Amino acid sequence: MTGRVQLYAGGMLSAVFLVAAAVSLVWVPHDVAALNIAERLRPPGGDYVLGTDQFGRDLLSMLMVGARSSIAVALVAVGIGMGLGVPLGLIAAANRGSLIDEIIMRGNDLIFAFPALVIAILITAVFGPSAVNAILAIGIFNIPVFARVTRGGALSLWTLDYILAARVAGKGPARISVEHILPNIANLLIVQGTIQFSLGILAEAGLSYVGLGAQPPTPSWGRMLAEAQTMIYTTPRLAILPGLAIVLMVLGLNLMGDGLRDALDPRLRRAAR
């Protein structure tokens, strides 16, 4: 599969869920907070396109709002990671080998020692489970990822002639980082952001599955899976549908990330020619 095909396929697949999440802001077929035991476990068809769950809630509406929850958590978490990690990576690269560089990178190693789930448990122990705390946990874990990618990309540029010319012209490290380094590693950050976005979807689903994400009555794909596990043999669609949504969303984002990498990396473009 070529990079362009991957980009288009991933973009279209991701767009389906993004549109569903956007539409859920203004309209859903049924109220996801309303319990209707008389309509529980209805098969797909009629007013319930995908059927209902064990509480009589419409599965299509749950999936749409669940998409909104997952995308919002992952998007904000990636924003936190990028907003803090990129400046730290630029500072570390501009001060390569110094005490500042050492402090930043050892701090990254410390955060890496604690997975997002462990960070979420620590935050939850203090503040309680919620979508906000899930965002903080995933966002904190993303900071060293972007810091390392930024530092690695920036270090390869600091030795180039045009950077030396900028230094001779009197530009300081901060100005060089913003005006010359950052624009030339933007492709790396965009691709990494797409990858971290897909990992954020998985992390949010995992945290919600164990009860550390969005709390009822807000639907979440991960909690839908948790609630369906006792009915996997009698009503498998309750688990299959949210699981399939997670798989397709992550697949779409990964395909889009690979396509963006091929499209934005000049070395890969030259090789394709």
N, C-alpha and C positions, 0 to 999 in steps of 0.2 A: 504494500500500500504506500503510494507516494505521499510526500509531505502535504501537498495541496489537497489530496483526497482525505487524508487524516484531518486536516484543518476543517474542511467543509463538513465531513461526517460528524466530527466532534462538536463543531459549532451548532449544527442542526439538532443534534441529540441534546446538547445542553440548553438550547433555546426552548425546547419543549417544556422543560422544567422551569426555566426562568419565566416563560409566559404564564405557566400555570400558577407560579408563585405570585406574579404580578396581578393576575386576574383575581386571585383569592383575597387580595386586599379590598376589593370592592364587591365581589360576588362569589358565592359558593352555592351549589345546588341545595344543600341542607345545612342547618345549624349544627356545627360540630360539637357544641357544648350540650346539646339537648339529648337526653336519654329517652329512648322509645322502646321499652322492653317488648311491646306488642309486635314490633317489626324486627326483632333480633334474628340474626343469621338468615336474613332474606337472600335468596340467590340473585345473581345479576339479572337485571331486566326491569322494565317498567320505570318507576320513579327513581330506582336505585341502579344505576348503570353497572356498578361493580358489586352490588349487594351491600349488606350491612354487617356490622360486627356483632359480638355477643351482647353489646349494650344497645343495639338498634341504631347505631350511628352510621351515616352514609360513608362508605369507604372512599369513594371518589373525593368527597369533600375533605376527608381526613388526609388523603394523600396530597391534595392541593395545599392545604394549610401546613402540612408537614414539610412540604417543599419550601415554603416560605420560611419556616423556622430554621431548617437546616442551612439554607442559603444565607440567611441573615447572620446566623452564628458564625459560619465559616468565613463570610465576607468581612465581617467586623474583626474577627480574629486575625485574618491575614493582613488587614489594614493596620492592626496594632503591631504585628510582627514586622511588617515592612516599614512602618513609620518610625519605629525605634531601632530596628536592626540595621537598616541602610545607613543612617547617620553614624552608628557605632562602627560599622564596617569601613566607612570612609575615613573616620578618625583614626582607626587602627592602621589602615593602609598608609595614611599620610604620615604616621609616626612609627613606621616599621622598625622593629627592634628596640623600641623605647619602653619605658616603664608603663606608659599609657597603653601601648599595644598589648603588653603582657597582661595587664589588669583586665582589659576588655576580653581577650581571648580565653583567659582562665575563668572569667565569669561566665562566658559561653559554655565552657566545659562543665561548669557546675550546674547550669540549667539543663544541659543535655543529660546529666546523670539522673534527672527526674522526668520520666515520661509524662505526657499530658494527663493521663489518668491519675497518676500519683499527685500531681499538682492540683488537680480537681478535687481529690479527696482532702488534701490539706486545706484548700480554700473552703470547701463545703463544711469541714469540721468547725471552721470559725464563723462563716456567714450563712451556712445552710445551702441546700441545693437550689439552683435556679439557672436559667439560660444565661444570665449575666455572668455568673461564676464559671459556667462552661466556656464562655467567650474569653474570660480572663485566663483560664487554664490553657486553652489552645493558643491564645495570643502570646502568652509568655513563652510557650514552647517554640513558637515560630521566630522569636527574636534572634536566637543564635543561628538559626538556619539562614536568615537573610543577612546577618552580620558576616557569616563565613563566606557566603556567595559574593557579597559586595567586596569584602576584603580581597578574596582571591582574584576577582576580576579587576579590581583597582590596582593591585600590585603588578599585574602584567602590563599596565599602561604607564605606571610612574617612571619606567625606564625608557620610554619612547622619546624620540627627538622633539616632537611638538610639545610635550610636557616640559622638557628642558628649555625650550624656547619661551614658554610661558613663564617659567621661573626667572629666566634672564630678563624678561620684560618687567619683572617686579611684582608679579602676582604671587600672593601668599598661598599656603596649602589649602586653606578653606575655599578660596575663590577658584583655585584650580580644580578642586574636588567637585564643586558645583557646576562650573562652566565647561570643564573638559572631561573629567572622569565619569561623572554620573550619566551624561547623555550617551557615552560610548559603552556603558554596561547596562543600559536600559533594557536591551534585548534579553540579557541574562535574567534580570529581575522580573520581566514580564513572564518569561517561561517558568521561572521558579514560583512566581505568584500563582500561576495556573495550577502547578503541581500541588502547592500547599493548600490551594482552595479545595482540590479534590480530597486531599488528606484531611482537611478540616471537616468535610462532609462525613467522612468515615469516623473521625474522632467524635463529632457531635452525636452521631448515631450510637457509638459505643458508650458514651457518657449517659445518654438518655436511656439506653438499654439497662444500665445498672442503677438508674434513678437519680443521676447527678446532673441531668440536662434540664430542658424545659419541663415544667411541672404541669399536671392536670389543672384545668381542662384543655390547655394548649396541646394540640396534636404534635407528635414527633415520630419520624420513621422508626427510630430506635425503640421508643416505648411501644409503638404498635407491634414490633417484633416481640418484645418482652411479654406483652399481653396475649399474644397469639400462641406462645410456645406450648401452652397446655391444651390447645385445640388443633395442633399441627396435623393430627391424624383424622380428625373428624371434619374440620373445615380448613384445609391447607391454604386456601387463597388468602386467609387473614395474615399469614406469614409470607406467602409468596409475593404478594403485591408490594408491600413496603420493601422487602428484600430486593425485588426486581428494580424498584425505583432507585434504591441506593446504588446497585450495580450499574445501571444505565447512566445515572448521573456521574458517577466516578469515571466510568468508561469514556463518556463524552468529554469530560474535562481532560483526561489523560491523552486522548486522541488529539484534542485541540492543543494541548501543551506540546506534543510531539510535532504537530504541524507548524506551530508558531516557532519552535526551535529551528526547524528546517527553513522556514521563511525568513527568519531574522538573522540567522548565522551566515555571514558572508562566505565563510569557508565551505559550508555545505552547498550554498548557491553556486559557487564556482565549480565544485565537484559535480553537481547535477548537469552543468553545461558540458 
